[in-house]
Amino acid sequence: QVELAESGGGLVQPGGSMRLSCTASGNIFPVSAMGWHRQVPGKKRELVAGISGGSVMYGESVRGRFTISKDNAGNIFYLQMNNLKPEDTNTYYCNWRVGWANYWGQGTQVTVSS
């Protein structure tokens, strides 16, 4: 079992920055992938940013603005969001994969508005 706890969401102005955190606990290793997702209206939940092995992936709409990173201990990872846009408003879910088992956090709300 893996439990994920997200934090860092809230209200931010357009052009501002915010950092989300995800803390994993339980049987979290060996981890095969971790990442952040958000829900696109009318579509499946999309990958915002992810780490798998030594590879890093970003969604097209956030590439160049968002950065994913992980703590040296390996149980915490982050999403640094810069130059936020109103269309970034969403619930952000962290994901943790151990083998083929997939775990999700409950989500943290990010609202980008003046």
C-alpha positions in Angstrom: 0.0 0.0 0.0 1.0 3.5 -0.8 -0.5 6.7 0.5 0.1 10.1 -1.1 -0.4 13.5 0.4 -0.4 16.6 -1.7 0.1 20.1 -0.5 0.8 23.6 -1.9 -2.3 24.4 -3.8 -4.3 27.6 -3.5 -5.0 30.9 -5.2 -2.4 32.6 -7.3 -2.4 35.5 -9.7 -1.7 35.0 -13.4 2.0 35.2 -14.0 2.7 34.0 -10.5 4.4 30.9 -9.2 3.5 28.0 -7.0 5.1 24.8 -5.8 3.2 21.6 -5.2 4.5 18.8 -3.0 3.6 15.1 -2.9 4.8 12.9 0.0 4.6 9.1 -0.4 4.4 6.7 2.5 4.0 3.0 2.9 5.5 0.4 0.6 6.8 3.0 -1.8 9.8 1.2 -3.3 10.9 0.2 -5.8 9.2 3.1 -7.5 8.9 2.9 -11.3 7.3 6.3 -12.0 5.9 9.4 -10.3 4.2 12.4 -11.7 1.5 15.0 -11.7 -1.8 14.9 -13.6 -4.8 17.2 -14.1 -8.2 16.8 -15.7 -8.9 18.2 -19.1 -12.6 18.9 -19.7 -14.1 16.3 -21.9 -10.9 14.3 -22.0 -8.9 11.8 -19.8 -6.7 13.0 -17.0 -3.6 14.4 -18.7 0.0 14.0 -17.6 1.4 17.4 -16.5 4.9 16.2 -15.6 6.4 12.8 -14.8 9.6 11.0 -13.9 10.3 7.4 -15.0 13.8 6.1 -14.5 16.1 8.7 -15.8 13.5 10.3 -18.1 11.4 13.4 -17.5 8.3 14.2 -19.4 6.1 17.3 -19.6 2.7 18.0 -21.1 2.9 20.3 -24.1 0.9 23.1 -22.5 3.3 23.3 -19.5 6.6 22.6 -21.0 9.1 25.4 -20.3 6.9 26.7 -17.4 6.7 23.8 -15.0 9.5 21.7 -13.5 9.2 18.3 -11.7 11.8 17.3 -9.2 12.2 14.9 -6.3 13.7 14.9 -2.9 17.1 13.2 -2.3 15.5 10.7 0.0 13.1 9.7 -2.8 9.8 9.9 -1.0 8.8 13.5 -1.8 8.5 15.1 -5.2 7.5 18.6 -6.4 6.0 20.5 -9.2 7.3 24.0 -9.6 4.9 26.1 -11.6 6.0 29.4 -13.1 4.2 31.9 -15.3 0.9 30.5 -14.3 -2.1 31.0 -16.6 -5.8 31.0 -15.9 -6.1 27.8 -18.0 -3.8 26.1 -15.5 -6.7 26.2 -13.0 -7.4 22.6 -12.1 -7.1 19.9 -9.4 -3.6 18.5 -9.5 -3.2 14.8 -8.6 0.1 13.2 -7.7 0.7 9.7 -8.9 3.1 7.0 -7.7 3.8 3.7 -9.4 5.3 0.6 -7.8 5.7 -2.0 -10.5 2.3 -2.0 -12.2 0.4 -0.8 -9.1 -0.8 2.8 -9.5 -1.6 5.1 -6.6 -3.2 8.5 -6.5 -3.4 11.4 -4.1 -6.7 13.1 -3.4 -5.7 16.2 -5.4 -4.9 19.7 -4.5 -6.7 22.7 -6.1 -4.8 25.3 -8.0 -6.8 28.4 -9.0 -5.1 31.0 -11.2 -7.1 34.3 -11.1 -6.8 38.0 -10.5 
